[in-house]
Amino acid sequence: MASLAEIARAKTTLDSAAISHLQRLVSSWSLLSDLSFSDLLLYVPGNGVSAISDESEFVVLGHTRSVTGATVHYGDPVGQTVSVVDHPLLARAMEERKRLQGLITRSDFHGPDHDDQLVEEDIRLPGAGAQIAVEYIPVRGNGDILAVLTREAESAFVRHRSPVERPYRAVGERLAQMVVDGAFPFVESERVGELREPRVGDGVVVLDREGRIEYASPNAVSAMHRLRVLSNLEGRRLRELGIDESAMRRAFSSRHSTVDEFEEAEDACVVVRCHPLIENGRVTGAVSLLRDISELRSRDRLLISKNTTIREIHHRVKNNLQTIQSLLRLQTRRLSSPEAIAAVEQSARRIGSIAVVHETLTADAGDIVDFDAVVSRLVRMVEEGLGAPERPLKIEVSGSIGALGGDVSMPLAVVVTELLQNSIDHGSGSDHPVTVRLGGDSKELSICVQDHGPGVPDGFSLDRDAGLGLTIVRTFVVSDLGGRITFARSDTNGGGSDAEGSVGTIVDVRVPRPGPALPLG
């Protein structure tokens, strides 16, 4: 489905400023829909309309359903066009710049090709079941009428009205007039987390121009009870109830929608969204939506505690691994055999490569690390561990892999360390640096390490000729990650020889890219 902006650019003559105004309206009109117990549709004249005539058409740019009332549209009308002949009040509302009301029947609604049908009860008032009450509201933006918003609901003759409907509709009427005046939607709105945004069904409090409570819905009363407010609400100011009025004051002064959160100890939290009500350029009150988010806050605290614990575990594991690494390095000082010293130093570097991943995980709440950053740290570790003033090392890294889970980053970190160590041991020096190329696509990860030594021996077999380091690489890549390893001389891959007697070896590691974790349930 195309977006509002895409449909508007394709089928209307609206400019960018007008489209932005309508986008703000659509992003915030659930408030008006819920208070009106109605579906809302947004109509805009189609392309080539300079003056509305019988041949003109209107395009539906938006549609929303309320959470408080039954819908009258079971399909999706967005993107459809209707003619002025079938809907004359659309043209009248736009030309006369005033709100109009009418009744339409389902048989002629949205034209003969529309398959949206109203489910009619078997028992209903004669002639009333298929009637839809429609109000046509001109939408003013940037000083001009840009569109027509319709409020559409079942006829009042066939629907029971609840006790809360009268105050809700009264506020809905005030918001509808703000749409005509260009005061709604608001140019700016303070933001709250998407999962915590309150709606009308969560609780409504209506304030007068002095900040006194005119009406509080049952759910709003329940939310106030969570904040230990047990007294009668109507006629009282928020500060008299011990509630901070800063959100209301900001809404009154800025004429924007504001938001705040109120906490009572650690077991109660209520988010409040305050919308100013404006009439003839003056703020005449506000409608506040209240949502009890105590359970969400409790879950947030549990997640924060869990993430902190996970980071602390990674930190302690990293410290323990570094301690083991230090002990192994101390052990090398007591050894006299060059072979034993080299073996212990290799083990220390393997442990260090795992510690690098754990250290990276301590900075993140989840189990995801930037593997490119891990490789950079591994390169520094290898250069410092194997380099010497008389034999400086240079390792060049290019490409990118991106973020990986810890279960993949751990073995790949050891693989990179082993391949770098193997390449350096086989002849690359400062004149011929080891190169590491990272890459891949949506299905596969690629790590390519190339040295400039004598090249892989003829008839080399990983199963037969691999030492301990390459055996570890093969185990991680093939057995654990389900990948593959290839060895080749650089000249067979188009690389050529960089110097006399220097052919070089390319080790190409390919492993499947892990897919996104699926939620349980």
C-alpha positions as CSV (number, residue, x, y, z in Angstrom):
1,M,0.0,0.0,0.0
2,A,1.4,3.4,-1.0
3,S,1.8,6.1,1.7
4,L,-0.3,9.2,2.0
5,A,2.5,11.3,0.5
6,E,2.9,8.9,-2.5
7,I,-0.8,8.9,-3.3
8,A,-1.0,12.7,-2.9
9,R,1.9,13.3,-5.3
10,A,0.5,10.8,-7.8
11,K,-3.2,11.8,-7.7
12,T,-3.5,15.4,-6.4
13,T,-1.9,18.8,-6.9
14,L,-1.0,19.3,-3.2
15,D,2.4,20.9,-2.5
16,S,4.9,19.7,0.1
17,A,3.6,22.0,2.8
18,A,0.0,20.8,2.4
19,I,1.1,17.2,2.4
20,S,3.1,17.7,5.6
21,H,0.0,19.2,7.2
22,L,-2.2,16.3,6.2
23,Q,0.4,13.8,7.4
24,R,0.4,15.5,10.8
25,L,-3.4,15.2,10.8
26,V,-3.4,11.5,10.0
27,S,-0.7,10.8,12.6
28,S,-2.8,12.3,15.4
29,W,-6.5,12.0,14.3
30,S,-7.1,8.8,16.4
31,L,-8.0,11.2,19.2
32,L,-10.8,12.7,17.1
33,S,-11.9,9.3,15.9
34,D,-12.1,7.8,19.4
35,L,-14.0,10.8,20.8
36,S,-16.4,10.8,17.9
37,F,-17.1,7.0,17.9
38,S,-16.6,7.2,14.2
39,D,-14.5,6.2,11.2
40,L,-12.6,9.1,9.7
41,L,-11.8,9.5,6.0
42,L,-9.7,12.2,4.4
43,Y,-10.7,13.4,0.9
44,V,-8.7,15.6,-1.4
45,P,-9.6,16.9,-4.9
46,G,-7.9,14.9,-7.6
47,N,-5.4,16.0,-10.3
48,G,-6.4,18.7,-12.7
49,V,-9.1,20.2,-10.4
50,S,-8.9,24.0,-10.7
51,A,-12.6,24.5,-10.0
52,I,-14.8,21.8,-8.7
53,S,-17.5,20.6,-11.2
54,D,-19.7,17.6,-11.8
55,E,-16.7,15.9,-13.5
56,S,-14.5,16.3,-10.5
57,E,-13.3,13.5,-8.3
58,F,-12.0,13.2,-4.7
59,V,-9.2,10.9,-3.6
60,V,-9.2,9.1,-0.3
61,L,-5.8,9.8,1.3
62,G,-6.5,8.3,4.8
63,H,-8.8,6.2,6.9
64,T,-8.9,5.3,10.6
65,R,-11.3,3.4,12.8
66,S,-12.1,4.3,16.4
67,V,-11.5,1.9,19.4
68,T,-14.7,3.2,21.0
69,G,-17.3,2.4,18.4
70,A,-18.1,0.0,15.6
71,T,-16.6,0.5,12.2
72,V,-18.7,1.2,9.1
73,H,-15.8,0.3,6.7
74,Y,-14.8,-3.3,6.6
75,G,-12.5,-2.8,3.6
76,D,-9.7,-0.3,3.0
77,P,-10.9,2.7,1.0
78,V,-7.4,4.5,0.9
79,G,-6.4,5.3,-2.7
80,Q,-10.0,5.1,-4.1
81,T,-11.7,7.9,-5.9
82,V,-15.3,9.1,-5.6
83,S,-17.2,11.5,-7.9
84,V,-18.7,14.8,-6.9
85,V,-22.0,13.6,-8.4
86,D,-22.2,10.8,-5.9
87,H,-21.0,12.9,-3.0
88,P,-22.1,16.5,-3.6
89,L,-21.6,17.5,0.1
90,L,-17.8,16.9,-0.3
91,A,-17.7,19.7,-2.9
92,R,-20.1,22.0,-0.9
93,A,-18.1,21.6,2.4
94,M,-14.9,22.6,0.5
95,E,-16.4,25.5,-1.4
96,E,-18.5,26.9,1.4
97,R,-15.7,26.3,4.0
98,K,-18.1,25.0,6.7
99,R,-19.2,21.8,8.3
100,L,-22.1,19.9,6.8
101,Q,-24.1,16.9,7.8
102,G,-25.9,14.2,5.8
103,L,-27.2,10.7,5.7
104,I,-26.2,8.2,3.0
105,T,-27.3,4.7,2.4
106,R,-24.9,1.8,1.9
107,S,-26.3,1.0,-1.6
108,D,-24.9,4.2,-3.1
109,F,-21.8,4.5,-0.8
110,H,-18.4,4.7,-2.6
111,G,-19.9,3.8,-6.0
112,P,-21.1,0.6,-7.6
113,D,-17.6,-1.0,-7.8
114,H,-16.9,-0.8,-4.1
115,D,-17.3,-4.1,-2.2
116,D,-17.4,-2.7,1.3
117,Q,-20.7,-3.8,2.8
118,L,-22.3,-3.0,6.1
119,V,-23.3,-6.1,8.1
120,E,-27.0,-5.5,8.8
121,E,-28.9,-7.0,11.8
122,D,-31.9,-9.2,11.1
123,I,-33.9,-7.1,13.5
124,R,-33.6,-3.3,13.0
125,L,-35.7,-0.2,12.6
126,P,-37.4,-0.1,9.2
127,G,-35.3,1.8,6.7
128,A,-32.6,2.8,9.2
129,G,-30.2,-0.2,9.1
130,A,-28.3,0.8,6.0
131,Q,-28.0,4.5,6.8
132,I,-24.7,6.1,7.7
133,A,-24.5,9.5,9.4
134,V,-21.7,11.5,7.8
135,E,-20.3,14.9,8.8
136,Y,-18.1,16.8,6.3
137,I,-15.4,18.8,8.0
138,P,-13.2,21.2,5.9
139,V,-9.5,20.8,6.7
140,R,-7.7,24.2,6.9
141,G,-3.9,24.3,6.6
142,N,-1.5,27.1,5.7
143,G,-4.4,29.5,5.5
144,D,-6.4,27.5,2.9
145,I,-8.9,24.6,2.8
146,L,-6.8,21.6,1.7
147,A,-9.2,18.7,2.1
148,V,-12.4,17.4,3.6
149,L,-12.5,15.1,6.6
150,T,-15.6,13.0,7.1
151,R,-16.8,11.5,10.3
152,E,-18.9,8.4,9.5
153,A,-20.8,6.2,11.9
154,E,-24.0,4.2,12.2
155,S,-27.2,6.1,12.4
156,A,-28.1,7.1,16.0
157,F,-31.5,5.4,15.6
158,V,-30.0,1.9,15.7
159,R,-27.2,2.3,18.2
160,H,-27.3,2.5,22.0
161,R,-25.4,5.4,23.5
162,S,-23.3,4.8,26.7
163,P,-23.1,7.3,29.6
164,V,-19.6,8.4,28.6
165,E,-20.6,9.3,25.1
166,R,-22.0,12.7,25.7
167,P,-18.8,14.3,27.3
168,Y,-16.6,12.5,24.7
169,R,-18.7,13.8,21.8
170,A,-18.6,17.3,23.3
171,V,-14.8,17.3,23.2
172,G,-14.9,15.7,19.7
173,E,-16.9,18.7,18.5
174,R,-14.3,21.1,19.8
175,L,-11.5,19.2,18.1
176,A,-13.5,19.1,14.8
177,Q,-13.9,22.9,14.9
178,M,-10.1,23.2,15.5
179,V,-9.6,21.2,12.3
180,V,-11.8,23.8,10.4
181,D,-9.9,26.7,12.1
182,G,-6.5,25.2,11.3
183,A,-5.6,24.8,15.0
184,F,-5.5,21.0,14.8
185,P,-3.3,19.1,14.1
186,F,-0.6,20.7,16.3
187,V,2.6,21.8,14.5
188,E,4.7,20.1,17.2
189,S,4.0,17.4,19.8
190,E,6.3,16.1,22.5
191,R,7.2,12.5,22.0
192,V,6.6,9.4,24.2
193,G,7.6,5.8,23.6
194,E,5.4,4.2,21.0
195,L,4.2,1.4,23.2
196,R,3.2,3.9,26.0
197,E,1.2,6.3,23.9
198,P,-2.3,6.6,25.6
199,R,-5.5,6.5,23.7
200,V,-9.1,7.6,24.6
201,G,-10.0,4.1,25.9
202,D,-7.2,4.3,28.5
203,G,-8.7,7.3,30.3
204,V,-9.9,10.8,29.6
205,V,-9.7,14.0,31.7
206,V,-11.2,17.2,30.4
207,L,-9.9,20.5,31.9
208,D,-11.3,24.0,31.7
209,R,-9.3,27.1,31.0
210,E,-8.4,27.4,34.6
211,G,-7.1,23.9,34.8
212,R,-10.0,22.5,36.8
213,I,-11.3,19.0,36.0
214,E,-14.6,19.1,34.2
215,Y,-14.9,15.4,33.5
216,A,-12.9,12.2,34.3
217,S,-13.8,8.9,32.6
218,P,-14.0,5.7,34.7
219,N,-10.6,4.5,33.4
220,A,-9.1,7.9,34.2
221,V,-10.4,7.6,37.8
222,S,-8.8,4.2,38.0
223,A,-5.5,5.5,36.8
224,M,-5.6,8.3,39.4
225,H,-6.2,5.7,42.0
226,R,-2.9,4.1,41.1
227,L,-1.3,7.5,41.9
228,R,-3.0,7.4,45.4
229,V,-5.6,10.1,44.4
230,L,-8.8,8.8,46.0
231,S,-10.8,12.0,46.4
232,N,-13.5,13.3,44.0
233,L,-11.8,14.7,40.9
234,E,-14.4,17.0,39.3
235,G,-14.0,20.7,40.1
236,R,-10.5,20.2,41.5
237,R,-7.2,21.4,40.2
238,L,-4.4,18.9,39.5
239,R,-2.1,20.6,42.1
240,E,-4.8,20.2,44.7
241,L,-4.7,16.5,44.1
242,G,-0.9,16.4,44.4
243,I,-0.4,16.0,40.6
244,D,2.3,18.0,38.8
245,E,0.7,20.5,36.4
246,S,3.8,21.1,34.3
247,A,2.5,19.2,31.2
248,M,-0.8,21.2,31.3
249,R,1.1,24.5,31.6
250,R,3.3,23.6,28.7
251,A,0.3,22.7,26.6
252,F,-1.5,26.0,27.5
253,S,1.5,28.2,26.8
254,S,2.9,26.4,23.7
255,R,-0.4,25.3,22.2
256,H,1.3,22.0,21.4
257,S,0.5,18.5,22.6
258,T,2.6,17.6,25.7
259,V,3.4,14.5,27.7
260,D,4.6,13.6,31.1
261,E,4.9,10.6,33.4
262,F,3.9,10.4,37.1
263,E,5.3,7.7,39.4
264,E,4.0,6.7,42.8
265,A,6.8,4.8,44.5
266,E,8.0,1.9,42.2
267,D,4.8,0.1,41.7
268,A,2.7,2.7,39.9
269,C,3.3,4.8,36.9
270,V,0.8,6.8,34.7
271,V,1.7,8.5,31.4
272,V,-0.4,11.7,30.6
273,R,-0.8,13.2,27.2
274,C,-2.3,16.7,27.3
275,H,-3.9,18.3,24.2
276,P,-4.9,22.0,24.4
277,L,-8.4,22.9,23.2
278,I,-8.3,26.2,21.2
279,E,-11.3,28.3,20.2
280,N,-11.1,31.6,18.3
281,G,-7.3,31.7,18.9
282,R,-7.6,31.3,22.6
283,V,-6.9,28.2,24.8
284,T,-10.2,27.2,26.4
285,G,-9.2,24.1,28.1
286,A,-7.5,20.8,27.5
287,V,-8.2,17.1,27.1
288,S,-5.7,14.8,28.8
289,L,-5.4,11.1,28.1
290,L,-4.1,8.9,31.0
291,R,-2.7,5.4,30.7
292,D,-1.6,3.2,33.6
293,I,1.8,1.8,32.5
294,S,2.8,0.3,35.8
295,E,3.2,-3.1,34.3
296,L,5.3,-1.8,31.4
297,R,7.5,0.1,33.8
298,S,7.9,-3.1,35.9
299,R,8.9,-5.0,32.8
300,D,11.3,-2.2,31.8
301,R,13.0,-2.4,35.3
302,L,13.3,-6.2,34.9
303,L,14.8,-5.9,31.5
304,I,17.3,-3.2,32.7
305,S,18.2,-5.4,35.6
306,K,18.6,-8.4,33.3
307,N,20.7,-6.5,30.8
308,T,22.9,-5.1,33.6
309,T,23.4,-8.7,34.9
310,I,24.3,-10.0,31.5
311,R,26.9,-7.1,31.0
312,E,28.3,-7.9,34.4
313,I,28.7,-11.6,33.5
314,H,30.5,-10.7,30.3
315,H,32.8,-8.3,32.2
316,R,33.7,-10.9,34.8
317,V,34.3,-13.6,32.1
318,K,36.6,-11.1,30.3
319,N,38.5,-10.4,33.5
320,N,38.9,-14.1,34.2
321,L,40.1,-14.8,30.7
322,Q,42.6,-11.9,30.9
323,T,43.8,-13.3,34.2
324,I,44.4,-16.7,32.6
325,Q,46.1,-15.0,29.7
326,S,48.5,-13.2,32.1
327,L,49.2,-16.4,33.9
328,L,50.1,-18.1,30.7
329,R,52.5,-15.3,29.8
330,L,54.1,-15.6,33.2
331,Q,54.5,-19.3,32.6
332,T,56.5,-18.6,29.4
333,R,59.2,-16.9,31.4
334,R,59.9,-20.2,33.2
335,L,60.2,-22.2,30.0
336,S,63.4,-22.8,28.1
337,S,62.1,-24.7,25.1
338,P,61.3,-22.4,22.2
339,E,58.6,-24.8,21.1
340,A,56.9,-24.8,24.5
341,I,57.1,-21.0,24.7
342,A,55.5,-20.6,21.2
343,A,52.7,-23.1,22.1
344,V,51.9,-21.3,25.4
345,E,51.9,-17.8,23.7
346,Q,49.6,-19.1,21.0
347,S,47.2,-20.4,23.7
348,A,47.4,-17.0,25.4
349,R,46.4,-15.2,22.2
350,R,43.5,-17.6,21.6
351,I,42.2,-16.8,25.1
352,G,42.8,-13.1,24.4
353,S,40.7,-13.2,21.3
354,I,37.7,-14.6,23.2
355,A,38.2,-12.0,25.9
356,V,38.0,-9.3,23.2
357,V,34.5,-10.4,22.3
358,H,33.4,-10.6,25.9
359,E,34.8,-7.1,26.5
360,T,32.8,-5.8,23.5
361,L,29.6,-7.4,24.8
362,T,29.9,-5.5,28.1
363,A,29.1,-2.3,26.2
364,D,25.9,-3.6,24.7
365,A,22.6,-4.5,26.3
366,G,22.0,-7.4,23.9
367,D,24.1,-10.3,22.6
368,I,25.2,-8.4,19.5
369,V,28.7,-7.0,18.7
370,D,30.2,-5.0,16.0
371,F,32.5,-7.6,14.5
372,D,34.4,-5.0,12.5
373,A,35.5,-3.4,15.8
374,V,36.4,-6.9,17.2
375,V,38.7,-7.5,14.2
376,S,40.4,-4.2,14.6
377,R,41.2,-5.0,18.3
378,L,42.4,-8.5,17.3
379,V,44.7,-7.0,14.7
380,R,46.3,-4.7,17.3
381,M,46.6,-7.6,19.7
382,V,48.4,-9.8,17.1
383,E,50.7,-6.9,16.0
384,E,51.7,-6.2,19.6
385,G,52.1,-9.9,20.5
386,L,54.1,-11.0,17.4
387,G,55.8,-7.9,16.4
388,A,59.2,-6.7,17.5
389,P,61.4,-3.6,16.8
390,E,63.6,-5.7,14.5
391,R,60.6,-7.3,12.8
392,P,57.7,-4.9,12.7
393,L,54.3,-6.2,11.5
394,K,51.7,-4.6,9.4
395,I,48.2,-6.0,8.9
396,E,45.7,-4.2,6.6
397,V,42.0,-4.7,7.0
398,S,39.3,-3.8,4.4
399,G,35.6,-4.4,4.0
400,S,32.9,-4.9,6.6
401,I,30.8,-7.7,8.1
402,G,28.8,-5.6,10.6
403,A,26.9,-6.8,13.7
404,L,26.9,-10.4,14.7
405,G,25.6,-12.4,17.6
406,G,28.0,-13.5,20.3
407,D,27.6,-17.2,19.4
408,V,29.0,-16.5,16.0
409,S,31.5,-13.7,17.0
410,M,33.3,-16.0,19.5
411,P,34.5,-18.7,17.1
412,L,35.1,-16.2,14.3
413,A,37.4,-14.2,16.5
414,V,39.5,-17.2,17.3
415,V,39.5,-18.1,13.5
416,V,40.8,-14.6,12.6
417,T,43.5,-14.8,15.3
418,E,44.7,-18.2,14.1
419,L,44.8,-17.2,10.5
420,L,46.7,-14.0,11.2
421,Q,49.2,-15.9,13.3
422,N,49.6,-18.6,10.7
423,S,50.1,-16.0,7.9
424,I,52.7,-14.1,10.0
425,D,54.5,-17.4,10.8
426,H,54.8,-18.2,7.1
427,G,56.7,-15.2,5.9
428,S,54.9,-11.9,5.8
429,G,56.9,-9.0,7.1
430,S,56.8,-5.2,7.1
431,D,57.5,-5.1,3.4
432,H,54.6,-7.4,2.6
433,P,51.7,-6.9,5.0
434,V,49.1,-9.4,5.7
435,T,45.7,-8.4,4.3
436,V,42.3,-9.2,5.8
437,R,39.2,-8.6,3.6
438,L,35.8,-8.8,5.3
439,G,32.6,-9.1,3.3
440,G,29.6,-11.2,2.3
441,D,26.0,-10.8,1.5
442,S,22.6,-11.5,3.0
443,K,23.2,-15.2,3.0
444,E,27.0,-15.6,3.7
445,L,29.9,-14.1,5.6
446,S,33.3,-13.9,4.1
447,I,36.8,-13.6,5.8
448,C,39.8,-13.7,3.4
449,V,43.3,-13.6,4.8
450,Q,46.3,-13.3,2.4
451,D,50.0,-13.4,3.1
452,H,53.0,-13.0,0.8
453,G,55.0,-16.0,1.8
454,P,56.1,-19.0,-0.2
455,G,52.5,-20.0,-0.8
456,V,50.6,-23.1,0.1
457,P,52.5,-26.3,-0.6
458,D,51.5,-28.5,-3.5
459,G,49.2,-31.3,-2.5
460,F,48.3,-29.5,0.8
461,S,45.4,-31.2,2.6
462,L,43.7,-29.5,5.6
463,D,42.7,-32.9,7.0
464,R,46.2,-34.4,6.7
465,D,48.7,-31.4,7.0
466,A,46.9,-29.0,9.4
467,G,48.6,-28.1,12.6
468,L,46.8,-27.4,15.9
469,G,45.9,-23.8,14.8
470,L,44.3,-24.8,11.5
471,T,42.6,-27.7,13.1
472,I,41.0,-25.3,15.5
473,V,40.0,-23.1,12.5
474,R,38.5,-26.1,10.7
475,T,36.5,-27.2,13.8
476,F,35.0,-23.8,14.3
477,V,34.2,-23.1,10.7
478,V,33.1,-26.5,9.4
479,S,31.7,-28.3,12.4
480,D,30.4,-25.4,14.6
481,L,29.3,-22.8,12.0
482,G,28.6,-25.0,9.0
483,G,30.9,-23.2,6.7
484,R,33.8,-24.0,4.4
485,I,37.6,-23.1,4.0
486,T,39.6,-23.0,0.8
487,F,43.4,-22.5,0.5
488,A,45.0,-21.3,-2.7
489,R,48.1,-19.6,-4.0
490,S,47.5,-15.9,-4.7
491,D,48.7,-16.2,-8.4
492,T,45.9,-18.8,-9.0
493,N,43.4,-16.1,-7.9
494,G,44.6,-13.4,-10.1
495,G,46.7,-11.8,-7.4
496,G,50.1,-12.5,-9.0
497,S,53.4,-12.4,-7.2
498,D,54.5,-9.2,-5.4
499,A,58.2,-10.0,-5.3
500,E,60.6,-12.6,-6.4
501,G,60.1,-15.8,-4.5
502,S,57.0,-14.4,-2.8
503,V,53.8,-16.0,-4.1
504,G,51.5,-15.9,-1.0
505,T,48.6,-17.9,0.3
506,I,44.9,-16.9,0.3
507,V,42.7,-18.5,2.9
508,D,39.0,-17.9,2.2
509,V,36.5,-18.7,5.0
510,R,32.8,-18.7,4.2
511,V,30.1,-19.3,6.8
512,P,26.3,-18.9,6.6
513,R,25.0,-15.5,7.9
514,P,22.8,-16.2,10.9
515,G,19.2,-15.2,10.4
516,P,17.2,-13.0,12.8
517,A,16.0,-14.7,16.0
518,L,12.3,-15.5,15.9
519,P,10.2,-14.7,19.0
520,L,8.8,-17.6,21.0
521,G,5.1,-18.3,20.9
